[in-house]
Amino acid sequence: MPQRPSPPAVSSSWSSTPRSHPGPGGTATRTYGSPPPDEVRTSLRLDDGWHTERCDAPERTATGPGGETATVTDNVIAVRRRPA
């Protein structure tokens, strides 16, 4: 059986510098350079034997150990192999 080539590496550079410096009780926004989920799915180079059931980037609110909150975006990719 021939081996499928490895998918290209997905870069995920990010900046830990807040875009703003809020006062007490404020929220800082950070930019994480993760690629969008459709780009990650494409990088997997899946053939027609796979069906994409979900490929999106839902947002949720997360709370840190100090009580600070932030909006977090998760990449969610669900694929299923089609029956032979």
SEBAMAR-154811 format. One record per residue (C-alpha): residue number from 1; residue in three letters; x negated, z, y. Coordinates in pm, whole numbers, plus 32768, in hexadecimal, padded with zeros to 4 digits. Each point is the difference from the previous one (the first is absolute). Example, Ala and Ser with C-alpha at 12.3 -4.5 7.8 and 13.67 -1.06 7.14 Angstrom:
+-----+--------+------+------+------+
! num ! residu !    x !    z !    y !
+-----+--------+------+------+------+
!   1 !    ala ! 7B32 ! 830C ! 7E3E !
!   2 !    ser ! 7F77 ! 7FBE ! 8158 !
+-----+--------+------+------+------+
//
This chain:
+-----+--------+------+------+------+
! num ! residu !    x !    z !    y !
+-----+--------+------+------+------+
!   1 !    met ! 8000 ! 8000 ! 8000 !
!   2 !    pro ! 7F66 ! 7F9C ! 814F !
!   3 !    gln ! 7FCB ! 8115 ! 80F9 !
!   4 !    arg ! 80BA ! 7FF1 ! 8147 !
!   5 !    pro ! 7F1C ! 8020 ! 8130 !
!   6 !    ser ! 8002 ! 814D ! 80B1 !
!   7 !    pro ! 80D6 ! 800F ! 8137 !
!   8 !    pro ! 7F45 ! 8005 ! 814A !
!   9 !    ala ! 7FB7 ! 8151 ! 8096 !
!  10 !    val ! 8107 ! 8074 ! 80F6 !
!  11 !    ser ! 7F65 ! 8088 ! 813B !
!  12 !    ser ! 808D ! 813F ! 8089 !
!  13 !    ser ! 7F43 ! 805E ! 8135 !
!  14 !    trp ! 809E ! 80FC ! 80E4 !
!  15 !    ser ! 7FC6 ! 80B3 ! 8143 !
!  16 !    ser ! 801D ! 8178 ! 8011 !
!  17 !    thr ! 8014 ! 7FF8 ! 817A !
!  18 !    pro ! 815C ! 8054 ! 807F !
!  19 !    arg ! 8096 ! 7F02 ! 80F0 !
!  20 !    ser ! 8070 ! 811E ! 80DA !
!  21 !    his ! 7FA0 ! 8169 ! 8033 !
!  22 !    pro ! 8146 ! 80C4 ! 800C !
!  23 !    gly ! 8025 ! 815F ! 8082 !
!  24 !    pro ! 806B ! 8128 ! 7F2A !
!  25 !    gly ! 811C ! 7FA2 ! 7F16 !
!  26 !    gly ! 7FC9 ! 7E8B ! 803D !
!  27 !    thr ! 7FBF ! 7EF2 ! 7EFF !
!  28 !    ala ! 7ECD ! 7F20 ! 7FE9 !
!  29 !    thr ! 8018 ! 7EA3 ! 7F6D !
!  30 !    arg ! 7EE5 ! 7F81 ! 7F28 !
!  31 !    thr ! 7FCC ! 7E9D ! 7F94 !
!  32 !    tyr ! 7F9D ! 7FC1 ! 7E99 !
!  33 !    gly ! 7FA3 ! 7E96 ! 7FC2 !
!  34 !    ser ! 80A4 ! 7FDE ! 7EAC !
!  35 !    pro ! 8077 ! 7EA3 ! 7FAF !
!  36 !    pro ! 8178 ! 7FC6 ! 7FE7 !
!  37 !    pro ! 8096 ! 8018 ! 7EA1 !
!  38 !    asp ! 8044 ! 7E89 ! 7FE0 !
!  39 !    glu ! 7E8F ! 7FBD ! 8047 !
!  40 !    val ! 7F98 ! 80FD ! 7EF6 !
!  41 !    arg ! 80F3 ! 7F66 ! 7F05 !
!  42 !    thr ! 7F73 ! 7EA3 ! 8047 !
!  43 !    ser ! 7E9E ! 8083 ! 7FCE !
!  44 !    leu ! 805D ! 8067 ! 7E9D !
!  45 !    arg ! 8023 ! 7E8D ! 7FA8 !
!  46 !    leu ! 8119 ! 803D ! 7F09 !
!  47 !    asp ! 807C ! 7ECC ! 7F4A !
!  48 !    asp ! 816D ! 7F96 ! 7FD0 !
!  49 !    gly ! 8019 ! 80F2 ! 7EDD !
!  50 !    trp ! 803B ! 8119 ! 80FA !
!  51 !    his ! 8138 ! 8050 ! 80CA !
!  52 !    thr ! 7FE3 ! 80C9 ! 8143 !
!  53 !    glu ! 8110 ! 8108 ! 7FFF !
!  54 !    arg ! 7F96 ! 80AC ! 8140 !
!  55 !    cys ! 7EFD ! 7FB6 ! 810B !
!  56 !    asp ! 802C ! 80BD ! 8143 !
!  57 !    ala ! 7F77 ! 810B ! 80E6 !
!  58 !    pro ! 80F6 ! 8121 ! 8029 !
!  59 !    glu ! 7FBA ! 810B ! 8103 !
!  60 !    arg ! 8024 ! 8176 ! 7FD4 !
!  61 !    thr ! 7FB1 ! 8138 ! 80C7 !
!  62 !    ala ! 7EE8 ! 80D7 ! 7F74 !
!  63 !    thr ! 7FA7 ! 8162 ! 8068 !
!  64 !    gly ! 7E96 ! 8074 ! 8000 !
!  65 !    pro ! 7F7E ! 815B ! 7FA6 !
!  66 !    gly ! 8008 ! 806B ! 816C !
!  67 !    gly ! 816B ! 7F93 ! 802B !
!  68 !    glu ! 7FAA ! 7EBE ! 80B7 !
!  69 !    thr ! 80D6 ! 7ED3 ! 7FA8 !
!  70 !    ala ! 7FB0 ! 7E90 ! 7FE6 !
!  71 !    thr ! 80B1 ! 7EC4 ! 7F97 !
!  72 !    val ! 7F5B ! 7F78 ! 7EC6 !
!  73 !    thr ! 802D ! 7E9F ! 7F7C !
!  74 !    asp ! 7FDB ! 7FD6 ! 7E89 !
!  75 !    asn ! 7FBC ! 7EB1 ! 7F5A !
!  76 !    val ! 80E9 ! 7FE0 ! 7ED5 !
!  77 !    ile ! 7FCE ! 7EE1 ! 7F0C !
!  78 !    ala ! 80C0 ! 7FF4 ! 7EB6 !
!  79 !    val ! 7FD4 ! 7ED9 ! 7F15 !
!  80 !    arg ! 8087 ! 7FC5 ! 7EA4 !
!  81 !    arg ! 7F7F ! 7F0F ! 7EF9 !
!  82 !    arg ! 8108 ! 7EFE ! 7FA7 !
!  83 !    pro ! 8069 ! 7FEA ! 7E92 !
!  84 !    ala ! 7F3B ! 7EFD ! 7F3B !
+-----+--------+------+------+------+
//
